[in-house]
Amino acid sequence: MGWTCPPCGGVSRALALSFSLLLVACSDDESPEAPSSAPATEQPANAGAAVVPVVPVVPVEVPPLSAVEPPPAVIEPEPVPPTLPTELPSLPQLAIIIDDVGQSLPVGRRVVALPGPVALAILPFLPHSQLLATEAAAAGKPVMLHLPMENMAGLSIGPGGLTTAMPEAEFRSRLQLALNAFSPIQGVNNHMGSRLTADRQRMDWLMQVLGERQLFFVDSRTTAQTQAAFAAETAKVPSVSRDVFLDNQRTEAEIDHEFALAVAKARKDGAAVLIGHPYPETLRYLERRLPQLEGEGVRLVSVQVLLER
Ligand SMILES: [Zn+2]
């Protein structure tokens, strides 16, 4: 008929149905993509009148209504009932203080690097007292003044020490000097002190000053006659007492034995205070041992946590 079918693809069959008079014979090219891409053109009403080449119309296939699937129902998630806040199981708490820090910088830094909130009890007027206090505080470690106090054995207590021979004014001024030796200081514990802590009068003077400065006190309990906790209570100074000395015997077996005692005390009473020293044996033990604690159901806490109990 002299008309060349445009590249209509599968359109020609649809045309045969819609415009049978055209008798367009074009059955090739059934590309499935063609119908939608072929241009749609409206047909004149007198389409049956002649063999006029017509641009084919692409019928739009409209599915019957019955065939239209309803949109999938939106499934609302089941409302989750509000849950009551559940308390974490309270683990036994262990606080550790390392005394006698300040003489050696590398040793002090090793204490700072111990896992968890292990407190540094730093002696005043030592070469690295201030630097270690600064570094410990920056590392989030509790920082304490390890206050030298007179002992029963007559041992030297080092610079800044307090004795039972001091009258009140001297006692207070020496104490203030020691408290100002470095900063920050969050609390105090006694270095030695088996004679001085048994002196209630001087413990009262001590606690008055600590109260004014809002510092806490840890009684190292170097004597059973200590009056420190009673004086602290009277002055309303938060305080706690040492339960176990970790390293009176510096062998791994003894240190491990004392550590186990502290853990047992924490399990039994809910908390324990353990005091150690920066000996190589102690640090080596704690570096290895502390990461295991949580897995054993014991929480390493800062000593301040125990003050709030
Ligand atoms: Zn000490």
Boltz pocket constraint, residues with backbone or C-beta under 6 A from the ligand:
constraints:
  - pocket:
      binder: B
      contacts: [[A, 99], [A, 100], [A, 146], [A, 190], [A, 191], [A, 192]]
      max_distance: 6.0
